[in-house]
Amino acid sequence: MAARLAREVAAPLLVGKAEIGADFAYEIPNSPTRTLEVTVAGRTVIHRTQAGAMGVVQAVETELVLAASLVNAAATARYLWRFPDSAITLVPMGHEAITPSLEDDLCRRAIASHLQGRPFDLAPFIPALRDGSGRYFFGDDQRQYPREDFERCIACDRFDFAIRAERHGDYARLVRC
């Protein structure tokens, strides 16, 4: 999929984790730190993820799908306030859309707290995040999982915009709201 999309644009930037059997390589891994090391302006970012992409593409019976994380949880809640009469379902995708993950559940909780007008405090959960799935950031594979990514990923409400997913068959285009 990513290779096909890359052939369709002039200046692709492939971001993601290598797929088994893929005959191409991603320019950088799924890392905000590594993104800072390349030129992004003027390029089409083709970002492959497992869980997030699967969740977006499979959400065919809903009109609006937002991609959210801790870094834009409050902005996502503010965007959802525009639809006061709509039913809202928060779906944490977990690890590879198979196994629940603490960070995705915390994102769901953060958005829910903001929707209720309450603040969300991540601080009590940071040790569990660091010792759980965040342990990769403190291991030997610093190319794929730089230590700096841990802090970037838990920087709650760092960004003030929501991200809408526009589905196009087997992929989605993410748009800043």
C-alpha positions as CSV (number, residue, x, y, z in Angstrom):
1,M,0.0,0.0,0.0
2,A,2.6,2.6,1.0
3,A,4.8,1.8,-2.0
4,R,1.8,2.3,-4.3
5,L,0.9,5.6,-2.7
6,A,4.6,6.7,-2.9
7,R,4.6,6.1,-6.7
8,E,1.6,8.4,-7.1
9,V,3.1,11.5,-5.6
10,A,6.1,13.7,-6.6
11,A,8.0,13.9,-3.3
12,P,7.0,11.1,-0.9
13,L,8.4,10.8,2.6
14,L,7.9,7.2,3.7
15,V,7.5,6.9,7.5
16,G,6.9,3.6,9.3
17,K,8.0,0.2,10.3
18,A,9.2,-2.2,7.6
19,E,6.5,-4.6,6.5
20,I,7.4,-8.3,6.3
21,G,8.1,-9.1,2.6
22,A,8.1,-5.4,1.5
23,D,10.4,-4.6,-1.4
24,F,11.1,-1.1,-0.3
25,A,12.4,0.7,2.8
26,Y,10.9,3.5,4.8
27,E,13.0,6.7,4.9
28,I,12.6,7.0,8.6
29,P,10.9,4.9,11.3
30,N,7.7,5.9,13.1
31,S,9.5,8.4,15.2
32,P,8.8,12.1,15.9
33,T,12.5,12.6,16.7
34,R,13.6,11.1,13.3
35,T,11.0,13.3,11.5
36,L,13.0,16.3,12.8
37,E,16.0,15.0,10.9
38,V,14.5,15.1,7.4
39,T,12.9,17.8,5.2
40,V,9.2,17.5,5.4
41,A,8.1,20.8,3.7
42,G,6.9,20.3,0.1
43,R,6.6,16.5,0.6
44,T,3.7,14.1,0.9
45,V,4.1,12.2,4.1
46,I,3.0,8.5,3.7
47,H,2.9,7.2,7.2
48,R,2.1,3.6,7.9
49,T,0.9,2.4,11.2
50,Q,-0.8,-0.9,12.0
51,A,-3.4,-0.2,14.7
52,G,-4.3,3.4,13.8
53,A,-4.7,2.7,10.1
54,M,-6.7,-0.4,10.7
55,G,-9.1,1.4,13.0
56,V,-9.6,4.3,10.6
57,V,-10.2,2.1,7.5
58,Q,-12.5,-0.3,9.4
59,A,-14.7,2.5,10.8
60,V,-17.0,2.5,7.8
61,E,-20.3,3.0,9.6
62,T,-19.3,6.3,11.1
63,E,-19.4,9.7,9.4
64,L,-16.5,11.3,11.4
65,V,-13.3,9.6,12.4
66,L,-10.6,11.5,14.3
67,A,-7.1,10.3,14.9
68,A,-6.0,11.3,18.4
69,S,-3.1,10.9,20.8
70,L,-2.1,12.4,24.1
71,V,-0.4,15.3,22.3
72,N,-3.8,16.5,20.9
73,A,-6.4,15.1,23.3
74,A,-7.7,18.5,24.4
75,A,-7.9,19.8,20.9
76,T,-9.8,16.6,19.8
77,A,-12.3,17.2,22.6
78,R,-12.7,20.8,21.6
79,Y,-13.4,19.7,18.0
80,L,-16.0,17.1,19.2
81,W,-17.8,19.9,21.1
82,R,-18.9,21.2,17.7
83,F,-21.2,18.2,17.5
84,P,-23.3,18.4,20.7
85,D,-26.1,16.1,19.5
86,S,-23.8,13.4,18.1
87,A,-23.0,10.1,19.8
88,I,-19.3,9.9,20.4
89,T,-17.4,6.6,20.7
90,L,-13.8,6.7,21.8
91,V,-12.0,3.6,20.5
92,P,-8.4,2.9,21.8
93,M,-6.8,0.7,19.1
94,G,-4.1,-0.7,21.3
95,H,-0.9,-2.4,20.1
96,E,-1.3,-3.5,16.4
97,A,-5.1,-3.3,17.0
98,I,-4.9,-6.6,18.9
99,T,-3.7,-6.0,22.4
100,P,-5.0,-3.2,24.7
101,S,-2.3,-0.6,25.6
102,L,-2.1,1.7,28.5
103,E,-1.2,4.7,26.4
104,D,-4.3,4.3,24.2
105,D,-6.5,3.9,27.2
106,L,-5.0,7.0,28.8
107,C,-5.7,8.9,25.6
108,R,-9.3,7.8,25.7
109,R,-9.5,8.9,29.3
110,A,-7.9,12.2,28.6
111,I,-10.3,13.0,25.8
112,A,-13.3,11.9,27.9
113,S,-12.1,14.1,30.8
114,H,-11.8,17.1,28.5
115,L,-15.2,16.4,27.1
116,Q,-16.6,16.6,30.6
117,G,-14.7,19.9,31.3
118,R,-12.2,18.2,33.7
119,P,-8.4,18.4,33.5
120,F,-6.5,15.2,32.9
121,D,-3.3,14.5,34.9
122,L,-0.9,12.0,33.2
123,A,1.8,12.3,35.8
124,P,0.6,9.3,38.0
125,F,0.8,7.0,34.9
126,I,4.3,8.0,33.6
127,P,6.2,5.3,35.6
128,A,3.8,2.6,34.2
129,L,4.2,4.0,30.7
130,R,8.0,4.0,31.0
131,D,8.1,0.5,32.3
132,G,5.5,-0.9,29.9
133,S,5.4,-0.2,26.2
134,G,7.7,2.9,26.7
135,R,10.6,0.6,27.6
136,Y,11.5,0.4,23.9
137,F,12.6,4.1,24.1
138,F,15.2,3.2,26.7
139,G,16.6,0.1,24.9
140,D,19.4,-0.4,22.4
141,D,17.4,0.4,19.2
142,Q,17.8,4.1,19.3
143,R,17.4,4.5,15.6
144,Q,13.8,3.2,15.7
145,Y,12.9,4.2,19.2
146,P,14.9,7.2,20.3
147,R,14.7,8.2,24.0
148,E,13.4,11.6,23.1
149,D,10.3,10.1,21.6
150,F,9.1,9.0,25.0
151,E,8.8,12.7,26.2
152,R,7.4,13.8,22.8
153,C,4.7,11.1,22.9
154,I,3.5,12.0,26.4
155,A,3.5,15.8,25.9
156,C,-0.2,16.1,26.7
157,D,-2.0,18.7,24.7
158,R,1.1,20.0,22.9
159,F,-0.8,20.5,19.7
160,D,-3.9,22.6,19.4
161,F,-5.6,20.9,16.5
162,A,-7.6,17.8,15.9
163,I,-6.9,15.4,13.0
164,R,-9.7,14.1,10.8
165,A,-9.3,10.9,8.9
166,E,-10.7,10.9,5.3
167,R,-11.1,7.3,4.2
168,H,-10.2,6.3,0.7
169,G,-10.8,2.6,0.4
170,D,-7.8,0.9,2.0
171,Y,-6.0,4.0,3.2
172,A,-6.9,7.3,4.8
173,R,-5.7,10.9,4.4
174,L,-5.2,12.7,7.6
175,V,-6.3,16.4,7.7
176,R,-5.6,19.0,10.3
177,C,-8.8,20.5,11.7
